[in-house]
């Protein structure tokens, strides 16, 4: 019989989806990136990675990475459905707190590190 030891990282991993959605929603609402934005690979969800890449592409052109330009970027590259579709991307705006982009970005990066460590230790 094996005993499962409680790992604090489990809570972080469980919160990753909500955290990623919060960061995406905040960025898509205010059209700004955190000073130190996470890399697309820091997102656990493929849909979130694709959306974040589109955010970064829009921002790299000097445009505000708000919802419509990001959805357009995903549509013109043929990735809108893989990113969850228009309704899913718009759902990131629900109940978003835009007060601290830097904190959201840091937390997404930290969750990615925890996932990497857990994968290495498995």
FENHU-V593668 format. One record per pair of residues at least 12 apart in sequence whose C-alpha atoms are under 10 Angstrom apart, sorted by sequence separation. I is the first residue (numbers start at 0). J is the second residue. D is the distance in Angstrom with one decimal. If there is no record, write none. Layout:
{{I;J;D} {I;J;D}}
This chain:
{{39;51;5.8} {40;52;9.4} {54;66;8.8} {56;68;10.0} {57;69;6.6} {70;82;9.4} {73;85;9.5} {38;51;8.1} {39;52;5.9} {51;64;9.7} {56;69;8.5} {22;36;10.0} {37;51;8.9} {38;52;8.4} {39;53;9.5} {54;68;8.4} {55;69;9.0} {57;71;9.5} {70;84;8.6} {71;85;9.7} {22;37;10.0} {36;51;9.7} {39;54;9.7} {53;68;8.8} {54;69;5.7} {57;72;7.2} {70;85;6.9} {39;55;8.8} {53;69;5.7} {54;70;9.1} {56;72;7.9} {38;55;9.2} {52;69;9.2} {53;70;8.0} {56;73;10.0} {51;69;8.8} {53;71;9.0} {54;72;8.3} {67;85;9.6} {70;88;7.6} {36;55;9.0} {50;69;7.3} {53;72;5.9} {54;73;9.3} {66;85;9.6} {69;88;9.2} {70;89;8.9} {50;70;8.2} {52;72;9.5} {53;73;6.3} {52;73;9.1} {53;74;9.9} {67;88;9.9} {19;41;9.4} {20;42;9.9} {32;54;8.6} {50;72;9.1} {66;88;7.8} {67;89;9.2} {19;42;6.8} {31;54;9.5} {32;55;8.5} {50;73;7.3} {53;76;9.3} {66;89;7.2} {18;42;9.6} {19;43;8.2} {20;44;9.8} {23;47;7.8} {30;54;9.1} {49;73;7.9} {19;44;8.4} {22;47;9.9} {26;51;9.6} {53;78;9.4} {66;91;9.5} {16;42;8.5} {32;58;8.1} {53;79;10.0} {66;92;8.8} {15;42;8.1} {16;43;7.4} {20;47;7.6} {23;50;8.0} {27;54;8.1} {30;57;9.9} {31;58;8.3} {15;43;7.1} {16;44;7.3} {19;47;7.1} {23;51;7.3} {26;54;8.3} {30;58;8.6} {50;78;8.8} {15;44;8.8} {19;48;9.4} {22;51;9.6} {49;78;7.5} {50;79;8.5} {53;82;9.9} {49;79;8.7} {12;43;8.9} {16;47;8.8} {23;54;8.6} {31;62;9.5} {32;63;8.9} {50;81;9.3} {51;82;9.6} {19;51;9.6} {30;62;8.4} {31;63;6.5} {32;64;7.9} {46;78;9.2} {49;81;7.8} {50;82;6.1} {30;63;4.7} {31;64;6.5} {46;79;9.0} {49;82;5.8} {50;83;9.0} {29;63;8.3} {30;64;4.6} {31;65;8.0} {46;80;8.8} {47;81;9.6} {48;82;8.1} {49;83;9.5} {28;63;9.9} {29;64;8.2} {30;65;4.6} {46;81;6.1} {47;82;6.7} {27;63;8.6} {28;64;8.6} {29;65;6.7} {30;66;8.0} {45;81;7.9} {46;82;3.9} {47;83;8.6} {26;63;9.1} {27;64;6.0} {28;65;5.9} {29;66;9.3} {45;82;7.2} {46;83;6.0} {26;64;6.9} {27;65;4.2} {28;66;6.9} {30;68;9.8} {44;82;9.3} {45;83;9.3} {46;84;9.2} {50;88;7.9} {26;65;6.8} {27;66;4.8} {30;69;9.9} {25;65;9.3} {26;66;8.5} {27;67;8.5} {23;64;9.9} {24;65;9.2} {27;68;9.2} {46;87;9.4} {47;88;9.0} {23;65;9.7} {24;66;8.6} {27;69;7.9} {46;88;9.0} {23;66;9.4} {27;70;9.9} {27;88;9.2} {28;89;9.9} {27;89;8.8} {28;91;9.1} {41;104;9.7} {24;88;8.4} {27;91;8.1} {28;92;6.7} {36;100;8.9} {37;101;9.9} {43;107;9.1} {23;88;8.6} {24;89;8.1} {26;91;9.7} {27;92;7.3} {28;93;10.0} {35;100;9.5} {36;101;7.9} {42;107;6.9} {23;89;9.9} {24;90;8.0} {25;91;8.1} {26;92;9.2} {31;97;10.0} {33;99;8.4} {34;100;8.2} {35;101;7.0} {37;103;9.3} {38;104;9.5} {41;107;6.5} {42;108;8.1} {24;91;4.4} {25;92;7.1} {28;95;8.3} {33;100;5.1} {34;101;6.4} {35;102;9.8} {36;103;9.2} {37;104;5.8} {41;108;5.7} {43;110;8.7} {20;88;9.0} {23;91;6.4} {24;92;4.5} {25;93;9.7} {27;95;9.8} {28;96;9.5} {29;97;7.2} {32;100;7.1} {33;101;4.8} {36;104;5.7} {37;105;7.4} {40;108;9.3} {41;109;8.5} {42;110;8.5} {43;111;7.3} {22;91;8.5} {23;92;8.0} {24;93;7.4} {25;94;9.5} {26;95;9.6} {28;97;7.6} {29;98;9.9} {31;100;8.3} {32;101;8.3} {33;102;8.2} {35;104;7.0} {36;105;7.9} {37;106;9.1} {38;107;9.3} {39;108;9.9} {41;110;7.7} {42;111;6.8} {20;90;8.6} {21;91;6.7} {22;92;9.7} {24;94;8.5} {25;95;5.9} {27;97;9.7} {33;103;8.1} {34;104;8.5} {35;105;7.7} {37;107;6.8} {38;108;7.9} {41;111;4.9} {20;91;5.5} {21;92;8.0} {24;95;5.8} {25;96;6.4} {26;97;7.7} {29;100;9.6} {33;104;6.2} {34;105;9.9} {36;107;9.2} {37;108;5.7} {40;111;8.0} {41;112;8.0} {43;114;8.4} {19;91;9.1} {20;92;8.4} {21;93;8.8} {23;95;9.0} {24;96;8.2} {25;97;4.7} {32;104;8.7} {33;105;8.8} {36;108;8.5} {37;109;9.5} {20;93;9.4} {21;94;8.4} {22;95;8.3} {24;97;8.0} {25;98;8.2} {35;108;9.6} {38;111;9.7} {41;114;9.2} {17;91;9.4} {21;95;5.8} {22;96;8.8} {23;97;10.0} {25;99;8.5} {26;100;7.4} {37;111;9.3} {41;115;9.6} {20;95;8.6} {21;96;7.3} {22;97;8.3} {25;100;6.9} {21;97;8.4} {22;99;9.2} {23;100;9.6} {26;103;10.0} {22;100;6.8} {25;103;8.9} {21;100;9.3} {22;101;9.3} {22;102;9.1} {23;103;9.2} {22;103;5.5} {23;104;9.6} {21;103;7.4} {22;104;6.8} {20;103;9.8} {21;104;9.8} {19;103;8.0} {22;106;9.3} {18;103;7.0} {19;104;8.7} {22;107;8.1} {18;104;9.1} {21;107;9.9} {19;106;8.9} {18;106;7.6} {19;107;6.4} {18;107;6.8} {19;108;10.0} {15;106;8.7} {16;107;9.5} {19;110;9.7} {15;107;7.1} {18;110;9.1} {14;107;9.8} {15;109;9.9} {11;106;9.2} {15;110;6.6} {11;107;9.7} {14;110;8.7} {15;111;8.6} {13;110;9.7} {11;109;8.9} {12;110;6.6} {11;110;6.3} {12;111;8.7} {15;114;9.8} {10;110;10.0} {11;111;9.6} {12;113;7.7} {8;110;8.4} {11;113;7.9} {12;114;7.1} {11;114;9.0} {9;113;9.2} {8;113;6.6} {9;114;9.4} {12;117;9.8} {7;113;10.0} {8;114;8.2} {8;116;9.6} {9;117;9.5} {8;117;8.1} {6;117;10.0}}
